[in-house]
Amino acid sequence: MADAAPPGEVLTAPLVIEYPFSRTTGPVIGAFLTGLRERVLLGIRGSDGRVLVPPTEHDPVTGEDLHELVEVGPGGVVETWAWVRHPMPKHPLDRPFAWALVRPDGADVSFLQAVDAGSVDAMSTGMRVQPRWADEREGSILDLACWEPKR
């Protein structure tokens, strides 16, 4: 029988919760991430002809496997946005910025990205943006640091 804790003390034990697993990116997501490393945006053509960004392995309408990668961008359009006045520590920028749905040129859907416009007055729906790439790229979504107004 285990010893009891002395009166007034609480017994404790460390608890570590882990989910140790890994997943390969596969041919579609792997190509997308490799493209980001090379400063290229890739989408995928769905069964209805729409170009989806980021690319998916399966058609959202039919469930069919998708294989036809399509280069999009490099510019894009802000479809909607929300201004962040006080960024949090894990946000992509350490100054005020916008979360925006950006539709890259040649794509039929938009995806959520940060836009570094400088001020809320510089942001607008329909504005043209271009990617700002990370200085050091390694094949992750963080290689696309953010978008900025097209100059």
GUZA-182315 format. One record per residue: x, y, z of N, C-alpha, C, CB in turn. Coordinates in Angstrom, 2 decimals. Glycine has a CB too. Example, Ala and Ser with C-alpha at 12.3 -4.5 7.8 and 13.67 -1.06 7.14 Angstrom:
BEGIN
+---------+---------+---------+---------+---------+---------+---------+---------+---------+---------+---------+---------+
|    n.c1 |    n.c2 |    n.c3 |   ca.c1 |   ca.c2 |   ca.c3 |    c.c1 |    c.c2 |    c.c3 |   cb.c1 |   cb.c2 |   cb.c3 |
+---------+---------+---------+---------+---------+---------+---------+---------+---------+---------+---------+---------+
|   13.19 |   -5.69 |    7.80 |   12.30 |   -4.50 |    7.80 |   13.20 |   -3.30 |    7.80 |   11.31 |   -4.47 |    9.05 |
|   12.85 |   -2.25 |    7.08 |   13.67 |   -1.06 |    7.14 |   12.90 |    0.03 |    7.87 |   14.08 |   -0.60 |    5.72 |
+---------+---------+---------+---------+---------+---------+---------+---------+---------+---------+---------+---------+
***
This chain:
BEGIN
+---------+---------+---------+---------+---------+---------+---------+---------+---------+---------+---------+---------+
|    n.c1 |    n.c2 |    n.c3 |   ca.c1 |   ca.c2 |   ca.c3 |    c.c1 |    c.c2 |    c.c3 |   cb.c1 |   cb.c2 |   cb.c3 |
+---------+---------+---------+---------+---------+---------+---------+---------+---------+---------+---------+---------+
|    0.83 |   -1.17 |    0.00 |    0.00 |    0.00 |    0.00 |    0.89 |    1.24 |    0.00 |   -0.95 |   -0.01 |    1.21 |
|    0.52 |    2.25 |   -0.80 |    1.32 |    3.46 |   -0.91 |    1.17 |    4.30 |    0.35 |    0.90 |    4.28 |   -2.14 |
|    2.23 |    5.05 |    0.62 |    2.17 |    5.96 |    1.77 |    1.20 |    7.08 |    1.47 |    3.57 |    6.52 |    2.10 |
|    0.48 |    7.50 |    2.46 |   -0.45 |    8.62 |    2.32 |    0.33 |    9.92 |    2.48 |   -1.60 |    8.55 |    3.37 |
|   -0.17 |   10.97 |    1.87 |    0.45 |   12.28 |    2.00 |    0.27 |   12.77 |    3.43 |   -0.14 |   13.29 |    0.99 |
|    1.25 |   13.47 |    3.93 |    1.09 |   14.04 |    5.28 |   -0.12 |   14.98 |    5.28 |    2.38 |   14.79 |    5.73 |
|   -0.77 |   15.14 |    6.41 |   -1.94 |   16.02 |    6.47 |   -1.61 |   17.41 |    5.93 |   -2.44 |   16.14 |    7.92 |
|   -2.51 |   17.94 |    5.08 |   -2.35 |   19.28 |    4.52 |   -1.54 |   19.34 |    3.24 |   -1.71 |   20.15 |    5.52 |
|   -0.91 |   18.24 |    2.80 |   -0.15 |   18.24 |    1.55 |   -0.94 |   17.51 |    0.47 |    1.22 |   17.58 |    1.76 |
|   -0.75 |   17.92 |   -0.75 |   -1.44 |   17.31 |   -1.88 |   -0.41 |   16.52 |   -2.68 |   -2.15 |   18.38 |   -2.76 |
|   -0.75 |   15.30 |   -3.02 |    0.12 |   14.51 |   -3.88 |   -0.05 |   14.98 |   -5.32 |   -0.19 |   12.98 |   -3.75 |
|    1.03 |   15.14 |   -6.05 |    0.97 |   15.54 |   -7.46 |    1.86 |   14.62 |   -8.27 |    1.40 |   17.02 |   -7.64 |
|    1.58 |   14.56 |   -9.54 |    2.40 |   13.80 |  -10.47 |    2.36 |   14.51 |  -11.81 |    1.90 |   12.32 |  -10.59 |
|    3.50 |   14.52 |  -12.53 |    3.49 |   15.18 |  -13.85 |    2.62 |   14.39 |  -14.83 |    4.95 |   15.32 |  -14.40 |
|    1.98 |   15.13 |  -15.71 |    1.17 |   14.52 |  -16.76 |    1.51 |   15.21 |  -18.07 |   -0.37 |   14.62 |  -16.43 |
|    1.97 |   14.45 |  -19.03 |    2.31 |   14.99 |  -20.34 |    1.36 |   14.35 |  -21.36 |    3.81 |   14.71 |  -20.71 |
|    0.62 |   15.19 |  -22.06 |   -0.28 |   14.69 |  -23.09 |    0.40 |   14.91 |  -24.43 |   -1.69 |   15.40 |  -23.04 |
|    0.57 |   13.85 |  -25.19 |    1.22 |   13.95 |  -26.50 |    0.42 |   13.19 |  -27.54 |    2.65 |   13.40 |  -26.43 |
|    0.55 |   13.63 |  -28.74 |   -0.03 |   12.94 |  -29.89 |    1.08 |   12.76 |  -30.91 |   -1.26 |   13.73 |  -30.50 |
|    1.99 |   11.83 |  -30.63 |    3.16 |   11.68 |  -31.52 |    2.79 |   10.96 |  -32.82 |    4.27 |   10.91 |  -30.80 |
|    2.62 |   11.74 |  -33.88 |    2.35 |   11.16 |  -35.18 |    2.91 |   12.09 |  -36.23 |    0.82 |   10.92 |  -35.41 |
|    3.08 |   11.58 |  -37.40 |    3.52 |   12.42 |  -38.50 |    2.67 |   12.07 |  -39.72 |    5.05 |   12.24 |  -38.80 |
|    2.60 |   13.01 |  -40.64 |    1.82 |   12.82 |  -41.85 |    2.64 |   13.32 |  -43.01 |    0.44 |   13.55 |  -41.77 |
|    2.67 |   12.57 |  -44.07 |    3.34 |   13.06 |  -45.26 |    2.40 |   14.05 |  -45.94 |    3.73 |   11.88 |  -46.22 |
|    2.96 |   14.95 |  -46.69 |    2.12 |   15.96 |  -47.34 |    1.45 |   15.44 |  -48.60 |    2.95 |   17.18 |  -47.67 |
|    1.99 |   14.43 |  -49.22 |    1.40 |   13.90 |  -50.44 |    1.71 |   14.77 |  -51.64 |   -0.09 |   13.76 |  -50.27 |
|    1.26 |   14.35 |  -52.83 |    1.64 |   15.05 |  -54.06 |    0.99 |   16.43 |  -54.22 |    1.28 |   14.20 |  -55.25 |
|   -0.19 |   16.64 |  -53.67 |   -0.88 |   17.93 |  -53.86 |   -0.39 |   18.97 |  -52.87 |   -2.40 |   17.75 |  -53.72 |
|   -0.50 |   18.69 |  -51.58 |   -0.06 |   19.66 |  -50.57 |    1.46 |   19.82 |  -50.65 |   -0.49 |   19.21 |  -49.14 |
|    2.19 |   18.74 |  -50.92 |    3.63 |   18.83 |  -51.08 |    4.03 |   19.77 |  -52.20 |    4.21 |   17.46 |  -51.35 |
|    3.31 |   19.70 |  -53.33 |    3.60 |   20.61 |  -54.45 |    3.27 |   22.06 |  -54.08 |    2.79 |   20.19 |  -55.71 |
|    2.18 |   22.27 |  -53.35 |    1.80 |   23.62 |  -52.89 |    2.90 |   24.20 |  -52.01 |    0.46 |   23.58 |  -52.13 |
|    3.37 |   23.42 |  -51.03 |    4.40 |   23.90 |  -50.11 |    5.74 |   24.10 |  -50.80 |    4.57 |   22.93 |  -48.96 |
|    6.08 |   23.22 |  -51.74 |    7.30 |   23.41 |  -52.52 |    7.19 |   24.68 |  -53.36 |    7.56 |   22.18 |  -53.44 |
|    6.01 |   24.92 |  -53.93 |    5.79 |   26.16 |  -54.68 |    6.01 |   27.39 |  -53.82 |    4.39 |   26.18 |  -55.26 |
|    5.49 |   27.38 |  -52.60 |    5.69 |   28.52 |  -51.71 |    7.18 |   28.76 |  -51.46 |    4.96 |   28.30 |  -50.38 |
|    7.92 |   27.68 |  -51.30 |    9.36 |   27.82 |  -51.09 |   10.01 |   28.51 |  -52.29 |   10.01 |   26.44 |  -50.85 |
|    9.47 |   28.24 |  -53.48 |   10.02 |   28.81 |  -54.72 |    9.32 |   30.10 |  -55.14 |    9.91 |   27.80 |  -55.84 |
|    8.48 |   30.67 |  -54.26 |    7.72 |   31.91 |  -54.53 |    6.70 |   31.74 |  -55.65 |    8.67 |   33.04 |  -54.88 |
|    6.05 |   30.58 |  -55.66 |    5.02 |   30.28 |  -56.66 |    3.77 |   29.82 |  -55.92 |    5.51 |   29.20 |  -57.68 |
|    2.61 |   30.39 |  -56.29 |    1.33 |   29.96 |  -55.71 |    0.68 |   28.94 |  -56.64 |    0.39 |   31.18 |  -55.49 |
|    0.27 |   27.82 |  -56.07 |   -0.39 |   26.78 |  -56.85 |   -1.81 |   26.55 |  -56.32 |    0.42 |   25.47 |  -56.81 |
|   -2.71 |   26.33 |  -57.26 |   -4.06 |   25.90 |  -56.95 |   -4.29 |   24.57 |  -57.65 |   -5.12 |   26.96 |  -57.37 |
|   -5.53 |   24.10 |  -57.60 |   -5.86 |   22.85 |  -58.27 |   -7.22 |   23.01 |  -58.94 |   -5.87 |   21.65 |  -57.28 |
|   -7.35 |   22.42 |  -60.14 |   -8.60 |   22.52 |  -60.88 |   -9.57 |   21.45 |  -60.40 |   -8.35 |   22.39 |  -62.41 |
|  -10.77 |   21.90 |  -59.99 |  -11.81 |   20.99 |  -59.54 |  -12.57 |   20.40 |  -60.71 |  -12.76 |   21.70 |  -58.60 |
|  -13.46 |   19.46 |  -60.43 |  -14.22 |   18.79 |  -61.48 |  -15.15 |   19.75 |  -62.23 |  -15.04 |   17.66 |  -60.89 |
|  -15.51 |   20.87 |  -61.58 |  -16.37 |   21.86 |  -62.23 |  -15.57 |   22.95 |  -62.93 |  -17.30 |   22.47 |  -61.22 |
|  -14.23 |   22.82 |  -62.96 |  -13.37 |   23.78 |  -63.64 |  -12.85 |   24.89 |  -62.75 |  -14.11 |   24.38 |  -64.78 |
|  -13.41 |   25.04 |  -61.56 |  -12.92 |   26.09 |  -60.65 |  -11.52 |   25.76 |  -60.17 |  -13.88 |   26.27 |  -59.45 |
|  -10.72 |   26.82 |  -59.93 |   -9.38 |   26.64 |  -59.39 |   -9.42 |   26.97 |  -57.90 |   -8.34 |   27.55 |  -60.14 |
|   -9.02 |   25.99 |  -57.09 |   -9.08 |   26.10 |  -55.64 |   -7.69 |   26.38 |  -55.07 |   -9.66 |   24.81 |  -55.03 |
|   -7.62 |   27.35 |  -54.16 |   -6.38 |   27.70 |  -53.49 |   -6.68 |   27.87 |  -52.01 |   -5.74 |   29.00 |  -54.09 |
|   -5.92 |   27.24 |  -51.12 |   -4.89 |   26.26 |  -51.43 |   -5.49 |   25.01 |  -52.04 |   -4.10 |   25.91 |  -50.18 |
|   -4.67 |   24.24 |  -52.74 |   -5.20 |   23.06 |  -53.41 |   -5.65 |   22.00 |  -52.41 |   -4.15 |   22.47 |  -54.35 |
|   -6.65 |   21.23 |  -52.81 |   -7.13 |   20.11 |  -51.99 |   -6.90 |   18.82 |  -52.75 |   -8.64 |   20.29 |  -51.63 |
|   -6.82 |   17.72 |  -52.02 |   -6.58 |   16.43 |  -52.65 |   -7.86 |   15.86 |  -53.26 |   -6.02 |   15.45 |  -51.64 |
|   -9.00 |   16.30 |  -52.73 |  -10.28 |   15.76 |  -53.19 |  -11.23 |   16.90 |  -53.55 |  -10.91 |   14.86 |  -52.10 |
|  -12.03 |   16.68 |  -54.58 |  -12.98 |   17.68 |  -55.03 |  -14.05 |   17.90 |  -53.96 |  -13.64 |   17.26 |  -56.37 |
|  -14.29 |   19.16 |  -53.55 |  -15.28 |   19.41 |  -52.50 |  -16.71 |   19.13 |  -52.94 |  -15.17 |   20.83 |  -52.03 |
|  -16.95 |   19.06 |  -54.25 |  -18.31 |   18.81 |  -54.76 |  -18.55 |   17.32 |  -54.96 |  -18.53 |   19.56 |  -56.08 |
|  -17.59 |   16.63 |  -55.60 |  -17.80 |   15.23 |  -55.97 |  -17.03 |   14.22 |  -55.12 |  -17.42 |   15.04 |  -57.40 |
|  -16.00 |   14.68 |  -54.42 |  -15.15 |   13.78 |  -53.65 |  -14.09 |   13.09 |  -54.48 |  -15.99 |   12.75 |  -52.98 |
|  -14.05 |   13.35 |  -55.79 |  -13.05 |   12.73 |  -56.67 |  -11.64 |   13.22 |  -56.31 |  -13.36 |   13.05 |  -58.15 |
|  -10.65 |   12.36 |  -56.59 |   -9.26 |   12.78 |  -56.45 |   -8.98 |   13.87 |  -57.47 |   -8.28 |   11.57 |  -56.64 |
|   -8.19 |   14.87 |  -57.07 |   -7.80 |   15.95 |  -57.97 |   -6.30 |   15.89 |  -58.23 |   -8.19 |   17.33 |  -57.39 |
|   -5.90 |   16.24 |  -59.47 |   -4.49 |   16.11 |  -59.85 |   -3.95 |   17.30 |  -60.65 |   -4.30 |   14.86 |  -60.64 |
|   -4.82 |   18.12 |  -61.26 |   -4.34 |   19.16 |  -62.17 |   -3.98 |   20.43 |  -61.42 |   -5.40 |   19.47 |  -63.23 |
|   -2.68 |   20.56 |  -61.11 |   -2.19 |   21.76 |  -60.42 |   -2.12 |   22.92 |  -61.41 |   -0.81 |   21.50 |  -59.78 |
|   -2.43 |   24.13 |  -60.92 |   -2.49 |   25.32 |  -61.75 |   -1.75 |   26.44 |  -61.02 |   -3.97 |   25.73 |  -62.06 |
|   -0.83 |   27.11 |  -61.72 |   -0.17 |   28.27 |  -61.12 |   -1.13 |   29.45 |  -61.12 |    1.14 |   28.63 |  -61.89 |
|   -1.20 |   30.15 |  -59.99 |   -2.06 |   31.33 |  -59.85 |   -1.22 |   32.49 |  -59.36 |   -3.26 |   31.06 |  -58.88 |
|   -1.84 |   33.69 |  -59.37 |   -1.13 |   34.86 |  -58.87 |   -0.16 |   35.39 |  -59.91 |   -0.38 |   34.52 |  -57.58 |
|    0.85 |   36.13 |  -59.53 |    1.24 |   36.32 |  -58.14 |    0.38 |   37.33 |  -57.39 |    2.65 |   36.74 |  -58.08 |
|   -0.34 |   38.20 |  -58.09 |   -1.17 |   39.17 |  -57.40 |   -2.50 |   38.58 |  -57.00 |   -1.38 |   40.39 |  -58.26 |
|   -3.30 |   39.40 |  -56.33 |   -4.61 |   38.96 |  -55.93 |   -5.50 |   40.14 |  -55.54 |   -4.51 |   37.99 |  -54.78 |
|   -6.71 |   39.81 |  -55.10 |   -7.71 |   40.81 |  -54.73 |   -8.24 |   40.51 |  -53.33 |   -8.88 |   40.85 |  -55.76 |
|   -8.39 |   41.54 |  -52.52 |   -9.00 |   41.39 |  -51.20 |  -10.51 |   41.34 |  -51.38 |   -8.59 |   42.56 |  -50.24 |
|  -11.14 |   40.26 |  -50.94 |  -12.59 |   40.12 |  -51.07 |  -13.33 |   40.62 |  -49.84 |  -12.95 |   38.67 |  -51.32 |
|  -12.75 |   40.44 |  -48.67 |  -13.29 |   40.99 |  -47.43 |  -12.17 |   41.00 |  -46.41 |  -14.53 |   40.15 |  -46.91 |
|  -12.33 |   41.78 |  -45.34 |  -11.22 |   41.91 |  -44.40 |  -11.71 |   42.40 |  -43.04 |  -10.16 |   42.85 |  -44.96 |
|  -10.86 |   42.21 |  -42.04 |  -11.11 |   42.71 |  -40.68 |   -9.78 |   43.24 |  -40.14 |  -11.70 |   41.58 |  -39.74 |
|   -9.82 |   44.41 |  -39.55 |   -8.61 |   45.06 |  -39.07 |   -8.28 |   44.58 |  -37.65 |   -8.77 |   46.59 |  -39.09 |
|   -6.99 |   44.32 |  -37.42 |   -6.50 |   43.91 |  -36.10 |   -5.68 |   45.08 |  -35.54 |   -5.62 |   42.58 |  -36.19 |
|   -6.26 |   45.77 |  -34.56 |   -5.58 |   46.93 |  -33.99 |   -4.44 |   46.54 |  -33.06 |   -6.56 |   47.79 |  -33.23 |
|   -4.65 |   45.46 |  -32.30 |   -3.67 |   45.04 |  -31.30 |   -3.29 |   43.58 |  -31.55 |   -4.24 |   45.22 |  -29.86 |
|   -2.25 |   43.36 |  -32.35 |   -1.84 |   41.99 |  -32.65 |   -1.45 |   41.22 |  -31.39 |   -0.67 |   41.99 |  -33.63 |
|   -1.73 |   39.93 |  -31.43 |   -1.36 |   39.03 |  -30.34 |    0.03 |   38.46 |  -30.63 |   -2.42 |   37.88 |  -30.18 |
|    0.68 |   37.89 |  -29.63 |    2.06 |   37.39 |  -29.83 |    2.20 |   36.36 |  -30.97 |    2.54 |   36.76 |  -28.56 |
|    1.21 |   35.54 |  -31.21 |    1.36 |   34.53 |  -32.26 |    0.82 |   34.98 |  -33.62 |    0.65 |   33.26 |  -31.85 |
|    0.38 |   36.23 |  -33.74 |   -0.05 |   36.73 |  -35.04 |    1.15 |   36.86 |  -35.96 |   -0.78 |   38.09 |  -34.88 |
|    0.92 |   36.89 |  -37.26 |    2.05 |   36.93 |  -38.21 |    2.79 |   38.27 |  -38.24 |    1.56 |   36.62 |  -39.58 |
|    2.15 |   39.33 |  -37.77 |    2.80 |   40.65 |  -37.77 |    2.73 |   41.23 |  -36.36 |    2.12 |   41.61 |  -38.80 |
|    3.72 |   42.05 |  -36.02 |    3.77 |   42.66 |  -34.69 |    3.25 |   44.09 |  -34.68 |    5.20 |   42.63 |  -34.17 |
|    2.53 |   44.47 |  -35.70 |    1.94 |   45.81 |  -35.82 |    0.53 |   45.62 |  -36.38 |    2.81 |   46.77 |  -36.76 |
|   -0.32 |   46.64 |  -36.30 |   -1.68 |   46.47 |  -36.82 |   -1.68 |   45.99 |  -38.28 |   -2.45 |   47.80 |  -36.72 |
|   -2.63 |   45.10 |  -38.59 |   -2.73 |   44.50 |  -39.92 |   -4.16 |   44.05 |  -40.14 |   -1.73 |   43.31 |  -40.07 |
|   -4.44 |   43.53 |  -41.32 |   -5.77 |   43.00 |  -41.62 |   -5.70 |   41.50 |  -41.84 |   -6.37 |   43.70 |  -42.86 |
|   -6.69 |   40.80 |  -41.33 |   -6.96 |   39.44 |  -41.79 |   -7.87 |   39.61 |  -42.98 |   -7.61 |   38.51 |  -40.66 |
|   -7.55 |   38.98 |  -44.09 |   -8.34 |   39.19 |  -45.30 |   -8.53 |   37.87 |  -46.04 |   -7.67 |   40.22 |  -46.21 |
|   -9.64 |   37.80 |  -46.75 |   -9.82 |   36.73 |  -47.72 |   -9.25 |   37.25 |  -49.02 |  -11.34 |   36.29 |  -47.86 |
|   -8.15 |   36.66 |  -49.45 |   -7.45 |   37.08 |  -50.67 |   -7.70 |   36.03 |  -51.75 |   -5.91 |   37.27 |  -50.42 |
|   -8.17 |   36.50 |  -52.91 |   -8.35 |   35.60 |  -54.06 |   -7.22 |   35.87 |  -55.05 |   -9.77 |   35.82 |  -54.75 |
|   -6.28 |   34.94 |  -55.15 |   -5.17 |   35.13 |  -56.10 |   -5.70 |   35.18 |  -57.53 |   -4.13 |   34.00 |  -55.96 |
|   -5.02 |   35.94 |  -58.38 |   -5.38 |   36.01 |  -59.80 |   -5.37 |   34.60 |  -60.38 |   -4.40 |   36.92 |  -60.58 |
|   -6.43 |   34.25 |  -61.11 |   -6.54 |   32.94 |  -61.72 |   -7.23 |   31.92 |  -60.84 |   -5.19 |   32.46 |  -62.08 |
|   -7.50 |   32.26 |  -59.58 |   -8.20 |   31.35 |  -58.67 |   -9.67 |   31.75 |  -58.60 |   -7.56 |   31.38 |  -57.25 |
|  -10.50 |   30.80 |  -58.24 |  -11.93 |   31.06 |  -58.11 |  -12.40 |   31.15 |  -56.67 |  -12.71 |   29.99 |  -58.82 |
|  -11.50 |   30.90 |  -55.74 |  -11.82 |   30.99 |  -54.32 |  -10.73 |   31.80 |  -53.62 |  -11.97 |   29.58 |  -53.68 |
|  -11.04 |   32.28 |  -52.44 |  -10.06 |   33.05 |  -51.67 |   -9.62 |   32.24 |  -50.45 |  -10.65 |   34.41 |  -51.23 |
|   -8.51 |   32.67 |  -49.86 |   -8.08 |   32.04 |  -48.62 |   -7.62 |   33.10 |  -47.64 |   -6.95 |   31.02 |  -48.89 |
|   -7.69 |   32.77 |  -46.36 |   -7.42 |   33.71 |  -45.29 |   -5.92 |   33.95 |  -45.15 |   -8.01 |   33.21 |  -43.97 |
|   -5.54 |   35.22 |  -45.22 |   -4.14 |   35.60 |  -45.10 |   -4.05 |   36.96 |  -44.41 |   -3.45 |   35.64 |  -46.48 |
|   -2.87 |   37.29 |  -43.93 |   -2.61 |   38.60 |  -43.34 |   -2.24 |   39.58 |  -44.45 |   -1.48 |   38.53 |  -42.27 |
|   -2.72 |   40.83 |  -44.31 |   -2.35 |   41.90 |  -45.24 |   -1.71 |   43.02 |  -44.42 |   -3.60 |   42.43 |  -46.05 |
|   -0.49 |   43.39 |  -44.79 |    0.24 |   44.47 |  -44.13 |    0.03 |   45.73 |  -44.96 |    1.76 |   44.13 |  -43.98 |
|   -1.04 |   46.45 |  -44.66 |   -1.39 |   47.65 |  -45.43 |   -0.83 |   48.92 |  -44.82 |   -2.90 |   47.77 |  -45.55 |
|   -0.33 |   48.85 |  -43.60 |    0.21 |   50.04 |  -42.95 |   -0.79 |   50.74 |  -42.07 |    0.71 |   50.99 |  -43.97 |
|   -2.03 |   50.89 |  -42.55 |   -3.07 |   51.53 |  -41.75 |   -4.43 |   51.05 |  -42.22 |   -2.98 |   53.09 |  -41.84 |
|   -5.41 |   51.19 |  -41.35 |   -6.77 |   50.77 |  -41.70 |   -7.29 |   51.57 |  -42.89 |   -7.71 |   50.93 |  -40.49 |
|   -6.86 |   52.82 |  -43.02 |   -7.30 |   53.66 |  -44.12 |   -6.80 |   53.18 |  -45.47 |   -6.86 |   55.08 |  -43.90 |
|   -5.72 |   52.40 |  -45.47 |   -5.16 |   51.88 |  -46.72 |   -5.85 |   50.60 |  -47.18 |   -3.68 |   51.62 |  -46.56 |
|   -6.67 |   49.99 |  -46.31 |   -7.36 |   48.74 |  -46.64 |   -8.69 |   49.03 |  -47.33 |   -7.60 |   47.89 |  -45.38 |
|   -9.04 |   48.19 |  -48.29 |  -10.37 |   48.28 |  -48.91 |  -10.71 |   46.97 |  -49.61 |  -10.43 |   49.46 |  -49.91 |
|  -11.97 |   46.67 |  -49.63 |  -12.43 |   45.51 |  -50.38 |  -12.18 |   45.80 |  -51.86 |  -13.95 |   45.21 |  -50.10 |
|  -11.66 |   44.84 |  -52.58 |  -11.35 |   45.00 |  -53.99 |   -9.94 |   45.49 |  -54.27 |  -12.31 |   45.94 |  -54.59 |
|   -9.19 |   45.83 |  -53.21 |   -7.83 |   46.33 |  -53.45 |   -6.93 |   45.21 |  -53.99 |   -7.23 |   46.91 |  -52.14 |
|   -5.97 |   45.60 |  -54.81 |   -4.99 |   44.67 |  -55.37 |   -3.87 |   44.48 |  -54.37 |   -4.44 |   45.18 |  -56.75 |
|   -3.44 |   43.24 |  -54.20 |   -2.35 |   42.92 |  -53.29 |   -1.35 |   41.99 |  -53.98 |   -2.89 |   42.27 |  -51.99 |
|   -0.16 |   41.94 |  -53.40 |    0.89 |   41.04 |  -53.90 |    1.50 |   40.34 |  -52.69 |    1.99 |   41.83 |  -54.72 |
|    2.04 |   39.15 |  -52.90 |    2.63 |   38.43 |  -51.76 |    3.94 |   39.06 |  -51.31 |    2.86 |   36.97 |  -52.12 |
|    4.17 |   38.99 |  -50.01 |    5.48 |   39.31 |  -49.46 |    6.03 |   37.98 |  -48.94 |    5.41 |   40.42 |  -48.31 |
|    7.12 |   37.56 |  -49.51 |    7.69 |   36.26 |  -49.18 |    8.65 |   36.39 |  -48.01 |    8.40 |   35.66 |  -50.39 |
|    8.74 |   35.34 |  -47.21 |    9.71 |   35.30 |  -46.12 |   11.12 |   35.32 |  -46.70 |    9.50 |   34.03 |  -45.24 |
|   12.04 |   35.92 |  -45.98 |   13.44 |   35.97 |  -46.45 |   14.02 |   34.58 |  -46.59 |   14.29 |   36.80 |  -45.49 |
|   13.74 |   33.74 |  -45.61 |   14.22 |   32.36 |  -45.66 |   12.99 |   31.46 |  -45.76 |   15.09 |   31.99 |  -44.39 |
|   12.92 |   30.68 |  -46.83 |   11.75 |   29.82 |  -47.07 |   12.15 |   28.37 |  -46.96 |   11.14 |   30.11 |  -48.45 |
|   11.24 |   27.57 |  -46.41 |   11.56 |   26.16 |  -46.17 |   10.47 |   25.21 |  -46.62 |   11.83 |   25.94 |  -44.73 |
|    9.43 |   25.72 |  -47.30 |    8.36 |   24.84 |  -47.75 |    7.24 |   24.73 |  -46.74 |    8.91 |   23.48 |  -48.05 |
|    6.83 |   25.86 |  -46.16 |    5.71 |   25.87 |  -45.22 |    4.81 |   27.05 |  -45.56 |    6.20 |   25.95 |  -43.74 |
|    3.61 |   27.05 |  -44.99 |    2.67 |   28.15 |  -45.25 |    3.26 |   29.48 |  -44.79 |    1.33 |   27.89 |  -44.53 |
|    4.21 |   29.45 |  -43.86 |    4.84 |   30.67 |  -43.37 |    5.79 |   31.29 |  -44.39 |    5.58 |   30.39 |  -42.09 |
|    6.09 |   30.57 |  -45.49 |    6.92 |   31.14 |  -46.56 |    6.22 |   32.33 |  -47.21 |    7.25 |   30.07 |  -47.61 |
|    4.89 |   32.33 |  -47.22 |    4.11 |   33.49 |  -47.66 |    3.89 |   34.32 |  -46.40 |    2.73 |   33.07 |  -48.37 |
|    4.80 |   35.25 |  -46.14 |    4.77 |   36.01 |  -44.88 |    3.46 |   36.77 |  -44.71 |    5.95 |   36.98 |  -44.82 |
|    3.01 |   37.41 |  -45.77 |    1.75 |   38.16 |  -45.75 |    1.55 |   38.72 |  -47.16 |    1.78 |   39.32 |  -44.66 |
|    0.48 |   39.47 |  -47.33 |    0.24 |   40.20 |  -48.58 |    0.39 |   41.67 |  -48.27 |   -1.18 |   39.89 |  -49.17 |
|    0.66 |   42.46 |  -49.30 |    0.79 |   43.91 |  -49.16 |    0.16 |   44.58 |  -50.36 |    2.28 |   44.33 |  -49.02 |
|   -0.22 |   45.86 |  -50.23 |   -0.83 |   46.55 |  -51.38 |    0.09 |   46.49 |  -52.59 |   -1.14 |   48.01 |  -51.03 |
|   -0.50 |   46.26 |  -53.75 |    0.28 |   46.18 |  -54.98 |    0.78 |   47.58 |  -55.32 |   -0.56 |   45.59 |  -56.16 |
|    2.04 |   47.65 |  -55.64 |    2.66 |   48.96 |  -55.96 |    2.72 |   49.17 |  -57.45 |    4.08 |   49.05 |  -55.36 |
+---------+---------+---------+---------+---------+---------+---------+---------+---------+---------+---------+---------+
***
